[in-house]
């Protein structure tokens, strides 16, 4: 059951720190806008529940649509460590004639924290 929240108490903020899995990809959309896309690999904390299997990773899709985030995203390279701040979004699209969806982080700030190599 969803309960009403007082105005101003909602939040959709994400902060990730991880490793860039491959060089970013810049794509032009049908609208003419460009987006810089990359994936960030983030280790999970070691599990604390009985029966769980060792620490694992999450690979998270990042989209940089505007301004400084797009410029910073373009400069990343595979293996770089980066911090991303943004909001979680669910994208809907058609694949093979069927409707599908995927979550990604819309970055508003991207910062390389360590260069690969």
Secondary structure, 3 states (H helix, E strand, C coil): CCCCCCCCCCCCCEEEEEEECCCCEEEECCCCCEEEEEEEEEECCCCCCCCCCCCCEEEEEEEECCHHHHHHHHHCCCCCEEEEEEEEEEEEEEECCEEEEEEEEEEEEEEEEECCC
